[in-house]
Amino acid sequence: MRDQRWWTWHILAGAVILVFLGLHMVIMHLEGLVSVFNAGPDPVSWTNVLPRMKSAGFMVSYIVLLGAALFHGLYGLRNILFELNPGAGTKKALNFFFVVGGLALFVFGAWAAYQSFAFAQTAQATARIL
């Protein structure tokens, strides 16, 4: 039952990745067709990046995508390694490594997303002063 619950979260994380990565691809690579979030033709120019960095919605979406991708990828890799039928001690070590490593990567990525959001807020204030 417990594995079924984790597998359900794995599938849901895949669906979240599909939606958010699809949005990312549309925003970044189909700017000629859908220019909703980009003021100009280049989505990585500063004039387009700064407004996205200022948006709390984009910051949250990046963090959600990060969490879903980390869980989906690490849980999938864990299942692949567990199919090799390692010993009980190795399974515990792998579980520990994936949980601690995944949480550390998530915290670092969420911190980076927040720092870019905070930087954009100060960049906006600085631009108003100048």
CYANA upper distance limits for C-alpha pairs under 8 A (distance plus 0.5 A):
  1 MET  CA      5 ARG  CA      6.94
  2 ARG  CA      6 TRP  CA      6.99
  3 ASP  CA      7 TRP  CA      6.51
  4 GLN  CA      8 THR  CA      6.59
  5 ARG  CA      9 TRP  CA      6.90
  6 TRP  CA     10 HIS  CA      6.65
  7 TRP  CA     11 ILE  CA      6.78
  8 THR  CA     12 LEU  CA      6.69
  9 TRP  CA     13 ALA  CA      6.45
 10 HIS  CA     14 GLY  CA      6.82
 10 HIS  CA     71 PHE  CA      7.60
 10 HIS  CA     72 HIS  CA      5.85
 10 HIS  CA     75 TYR  CA      7.62
 10 HIS  CA     76 GLY  CA      8.35
 11 ILE  CA     15 ALA  CA      6.94
 11 ILE  CA     72 HIS  CA      8.31
 12 LEU  CA     16 VAL  CA      6.77
 13 ALA  CA     17 ILE  CA      6.62
 13 ALA  CA     68 ALA  CA      5.32
 13 ALA  CA     69 ALA  CA      7.51
 13 ALA  CA     71 PHE  CA      7.66
 13 ALA  CA     72 HIS  CA      6.32
 14 GLY  CA     18 LEU  CA      6.66
 14 GLY  CA     68 ALA  CA      7.69
 14 GLY  CA     69 ALA  CA      8.13
 14 GLY  CA     72 HIS  CA      6.90
 15 ALA  CA     19 VAL  CA      6.85
 16 VAL  CA     20 PHE  CA      6.56
 16 VAL  CA     65 LEU  CA      7.61
 16 VAL  CA     68 ALA  CA      7.13
 17 ILE  CA     21 LEU  CA      5.97
 17 ILE  CA     22 GLY  CA      8.31
 17 ILE  CA     65 LEU  CA      6.57
 17 ILE  CA     68 ALA  CA      6.82
 17 ILE  CA     69 ALA  CA      6.91
 18 LEU  CA     22 GLY  CA      6.26
 19 VAL  CA     23 LEU  CA      6.77
 20 PHE  CA     24 HIS  CA      6.67
 20 PHE  CA     61 SER  CA      7.72
 20 PHE  CA     65 LEU  CA      6.79
 21 LEU  CA     25 MET  CA      6.61
 21 LEU  CA     65 LEU  CA      7.97
 22 GLY  CA     26 VAL  CA      6.73
 23 LEU  CA     27 ILE  CA      6.61
 24 HIS  CA     28 MET  CA      6.43
 25 MET  CA     29 HIS  CA      5.89
 25 MET  CA     30 LEU  CA      7.56
 26 VAL  CA     30 LEU  CA      5.43
 26 VAL  CA     31 GLU  CA      7.54
 26 VAL  CA     34 VAL  CA      7.60
 27 ILE  CA     31 GLU  CA      6.55
 27 ILE  CA     34 VAL  CA      7.61
 27 ILE  CA     35 SER  CA      7.93
 27 ILE  CA     36 VAL  CA      8.34
 27 ILE  CA     37 PHE  CA      7.19
 27 ILE  CA     38 ASN  CA      8.11
 27 ILE  CA     43 PRO  CA      8.10
 28 MET  CA     43 PRO  CA      6.21
 28 MET  CA     44 VAL  CA      8.30
 29 HIS  CA     43 PRO  CA      8.37
 30 LEU  CA     34 VAL  CA      6.47
 30 LEU  CA     35 SER  CA      8.27
 31 GLU  CA     35 SER  CA      5.34
 31 GLU  CA     38 ASN  CA      7.45
 31 GLU  CA     41 PRO  CA      6.98
 31 GLU  CA     42 ASP  CA      8.20
 31 GLU  CA     43 PRO  CA      7.54
 32 GLY  CA     41 PRO  CA      7.38
 35 SER  CA     39 ALA  CA      7.49
 35 SER  CA     40 GLY  CA      8.36
 37 PHE  CA     48 ASN  CA      8.03
 37 PHE  CA     52 ARG  CA      8.02
 38 ASN  CA     42 ASP  CA      8.14
 38 ASN  CA     43 PRO  CA      6.41
 38 ASN  CA     48 ASN  CA      5.77
 39 ALA  CA     47 THR  CA      7.76
 39 ALA  CA     48 ASN  CA      6.51
 40 GLY  CA     47 THR  CA      8.29
 40 GLY  CA     48 ASN  CA      7.49
 42 ASP  CA     48 ASN  CA      8.00
 43 PRO  CA     48 ASN  CA      6.15
 43 PRO  CA     49 VAL  CA      7.41
 44 VAL  CA     48 ASN  CA      6.87
 44 VAL  CA     49 VAL  CA      6.39
 45 SER  CA     49 VAL  CA      6.60
 46 TRP  CA     50 LEU  CA      6.30
 47 THR  CA     51 PRO  CA      7.69
 48 ASN  CA     52 ARG  CA      7.32
 49 VAL  CA     53 MET  CA      6.62
 50 LEU  CA     54 LYS  CA      6.70
 50 LEU  CA    120 ALA  CA      6.69
 51 PRO  CA     55 SER  CA      7.03
 51 PRO  CA    120 ALA  CA      8.40
 52 ARG  CA     58 PHE  CA      6.82
 53 MET  CA     58 PHE  CA      7.50
 53 MET  CA     59 MET  CA      7.58
 53 MET  CA    116 SER  CA      6.80
 53 MET  CA    117 PHE  CA      5.68
 53 MET  CA    120 ALA  CA      6.21
 54 LYS  CA    117 PHE  CA      6.01
 54 LYS  CA    118 ALA  CA      8.29
 54 LYS  CA    120 ALA  CA      5.71
 54 LYS  CA    121 GLN  CA      6.49
 55 SER  CA     59 MET  CA      7.03
 55 SER  CA    117 PHE  CA      7.76
 56 ALA  CA     60 VAL  CA      6.65
 56 ALA  CA    117 PHE  CA      7.68
 57 GLY  CA     61 SER  CA      6.58
 58 PHE  CA     62 TYR  CA      6.60
 59 MET  CA     63 ILE  CA      6.85
 59 MET  CA    113 ALA  CA      6.41
 59 MET  CA    114 TYR  CA      7.23
 59 MET  CA    117 PHE  CA      7.19
 60 VAL  CA     64 VAL  CA      6.60
 61 SER  CA     65 LEU  CA      6.52
 62 TYR  CA     66 LEU  CA      6.51
 62 TYR  CA    113 ALA  CA      7.53
 63 ILE  CA     67 GLY  CA      6.64
 63 ILE  CA    109 GLY  CA      7.86
 63 ILE  CA    110 ALA  CA      6.11
 63 ILE  CA    113 ALA  CA      7.51
 64 VAL  CA     68 ALA  CA      6.60
 65 LEU  CA     69 ALA  CA      6.43
 66 LEU  CA     70 LEU  CA      6.54
 66 LEU  CA    106 PHE  CA      7.35
 66 LEU  CA    109 GLY  CA      7.68
 66 LEU  CA    110 ALA  CA      8.34
 67 GLY  CA     71 PHE  CA      6.59
 67 GLY  CA    106 PHE  CA      6.81
 68 ALA  CA     72 HIS  CA      6.40
 69 ALA  CA     73 GLY  CA      6.36
 70 LEU  CA     74 LEU  CA      6.33
 70 LEU  CA    102 GLY  CA      6.93
 70 LEU  CA    106 PHE  CA      7.91
 71 PHE  CA     75 TYR  CA      6.22
 71 PHE  CA    102 GLY  CA      7.89
 72 HIS  CA     76 GLY  CA      6.49
 73 GLY  CA     77 LEU  CA      6.63
 74 LEU  CA     78 ARG  CA      6.49
 74 LEU  CA     98 PHE  CA      6.98
 74 LEU  CA    102 GLY  CA      7.82
 75 TYR  CA     79 ASN  CA      6.70
 75 TYR  CA     98 PHE  CA      8.48
 76 GLY  CA     80 ILE  CA      6.80
 77 LEU  CA     81 LEU  CA      6.70
 78 ARG  CA     82 PHE  CA      6.55
 78 ARG  CA     94 LEU  CA      7.84
 78 ARG  CA     95 ASN  CA      8.12
 78 ARG  CA     98 PHE  CA      8.12
 79 ASN  CA     83 GLU  CA      6.75
 80 ILE  CA     84 LEU  CA      7.68
 81 LEU  CA     85 ASN  CA      8.05
 81 LEU  CA     86 PRO  CA      8.32
 82 PHE  CA     86 PRO  CA      6.86
 82 PHE  CA     91 LYS  CA      7.69
 86 PRO  CA     90 THR  CA      6.46
 86 PRO  CA     91 LYS  CA      6.87
 87 GLY  CA     91 LYS  CA      6.76
 88 ALA  CA     92 LYS  CA      6.81
 89 GLY  CA     93 ALA  CA      6.72
 90 THR  CA     94 LEU  CA      6.55
 91 LYS  CA     95 ASN  CA      6.58
 92 LYS  CA     96 PHE  CA      6.63
 93 ALA  CA     97 PHE  CA      6.54
 94 LEU  CA     98 PHE  CA      6.55
 95 ASN  CA     99 VAL  CA      6.57
 96 PHE  CA    100 VAL  CA      6.45
 97 PHE  CA    101 GLY  CA      6.08
 97 PHE  CA    102 GLY  CA      8.47
 98 PHE  CA    102 GLY  CA      6.04
 99 VAL  CA    103 LEU  CA      6.53
100 VAL  CA    104 ALA  CA      6.58
101 GLY  CA    105 LEU  CA      6.64
102 GLY  CA    106 PHE  CA      6.54
103 LEU  CA    107 VAL  CA      6.56
104 ALA  CA    108 PHE  CA      6.67
105 LEU  CA    109 GLY  CA      6.54
106 PHE  CA    110 ALA  CA      6.43
107 VAL  CA    111 TRP  CA      6.47
108 PHE  CA    112 ALA  CA      6.71
109 GLY  CA    113 ALA  CA      6.73
110 ALA  CA    114 TYR  CA      6.63
111 TRP  CA    115 GLN  CA      6.53
112 ALA  CA    116 SER  CA      6.72
113 ALA  CA    117 PHE  CA      6.82
114 TYR  CA    118 ALA  CA      6.62
115 GLN  CA    119 PHE  CA      6.46
116 SER  CA    120 ALA  CA      6.62
117 PHE  CA    121 GLN  CA      6.92
118 ALA  CA    122 THR  CA      6.96
119 PHE  CA    123 ALA  CA      6.46
120 ALA  CA    124 GLN  CA      6.52
121 GLN  CA    125 ALA  CA      6.90
122 THR  CA    126 THR  CA      6.50
123 ALA  CA    127 ALA  CA      6.48
124 GLN  CA    128 ARG  CA      6.82
125 ALA  CA    129 ILE  CA      6.97
126 THR  CA    130 LEU  CA      6.80
